[in-house]
Amino acid sequence: MTPNKPVRVFVCGNIRASVWTAPHESVHLQKRYFDDKQQQWRNSEYLFPDELPRARLVLEKAYEFLCLREEDPGSTRPNQRSS
């Protein structure tokens, strides 16, 4: 069964990276903005140059979340991810 919510969301301003683990690990990057003409919030995959640092930050955090796992200090074996 595929979850209908991401397992983690990283947000910086109007940029967000959503981490999904089912059926495969993936990250969805999107920008939220308010469309004055339509008077509603919208999503976009297009970024302005000044939004790139925020996109980089949320993508790095998503990558860290997927790659790094905590280790139990009392354990003699490293905590391995299940695939």
C-alpha positions as CSV (number, residue, x, y, z in Angstrom):
1,M,0.0,0.0,0.0
2,T,1.4,3.4,-1.0
3,P,1.2,6.1,1.7
4,N,-0.6,9.2,0.6
5,K,1.7,11.5,2.6
6,P,5.4,12.1,2.4
7,V,7.5,10.7,5.3
8,R,9.3,14.1,5.7
9,V,8.9,17.6,4.3
10,F,11.6,20.2,4.4
11,V,10.5,23.8,3.9
12,C,12.5,27.1,3.4
13,G,10.3,30.0,2.6
14,N,8.1,29.1,-0.4
15,I,10.3,26.1,-1.4
16,R,9.6,22.6,-0.2
17,A,11.2,19.2,-0.7
18,S,8.9,16.2,0.1
19,V,10.5,12.8,0.8
20,W,8.6,9.7,-0.3
21,T,9.8,6.2,0.5
22,A,7.1,4.1,-1.2
23,P,7.1,2.5,-3.6
24,H,10.7,3.9,-4.1
25,E,12.7,6.6,-2.4
26,S,12.1,9.9,-4.1
27,V,12.1,13.6,-3.5
28,H,9.5,16.1,-4.9
29,L,10.7,19.7,-5.2
30,Q,8.1,22.4,-5.5
31,K,7.6,26.1,-5.1
32,R,4.4,27.7,-3.7
33,Y,3.2,31.0,-4.9
34,F,0.1,33.1,-4.8
35,D,-1.5,33.8,-8.2
36,D,-3.0,37.3,-7.9
37,K,-5.1,37.0,-11.0
38,Q,-6.7,33.7,-10.0
39,Q,-6.7,34.6,-6.2
40,Q,-5.4,31.2,-5.2
41,W,-2.2,29.4,-4.2
42,R,-0.4,27.4,-6.9
43,N,2.6,25.1,-7.2
44,S,5.4,25.4,-9.7
45,E,8.6,23.5,-10.6
46,Y,10.2,26.6,-12.0
47,L,12.5,28.6,-9.9
48,F,14.0,32.1,-10.1
49,P,17.7,32.4,-9.6
50,D,17.3,33.9,-6.1
51,E,15.3,30.8,-5.1
52,L,18.1,28.4,-5.9
53,P,19.8,28.7,-2.5
54,R,16.6,27.7,-0.7
55,A,16.1,24.8,-3.1
56,R,19.6,23.6,-2.5
57,L,19.1,23.8,1.3
58,V,15.9,21.7,1.3
59,L,17.3,19.2,-1.2
60,E,20.4,18.8,1.0
61,K,18.3,18.2,4.0
62,A,16.2,15.6,2.1
63,Y,19.4,13.9,1.0
64,E,20.7,13.8,4.5
65,F,17.4,12.4,5.7
66,L,17.6,9.6,3.1
67,C,21.3,8.8,3.6
68,L,22.1,9.3,7.3
69,R,20.7,7.1,10.0
70,E,21.1,7.3,13.7
71,E,23.2,4.7,15.4
72,D,22.4,3.2,18.8
73,P,25.5,4.1,20.9
74,G,25.2,0.8,22.8
75,S,25.1,-1.3,19.7
76,T,28.2,-3.0,18.2
77,R,26.7,-3.1,14.7
78,P,26.0,0.0,12.6
79,N,22.4,0.8,12.0
80,Q,21.8,-0.3,8.4
81,R,18.9,0.8,6.3
82,S,16.4,-1.8,5.2
83,S,15.8,-1.8,1.5
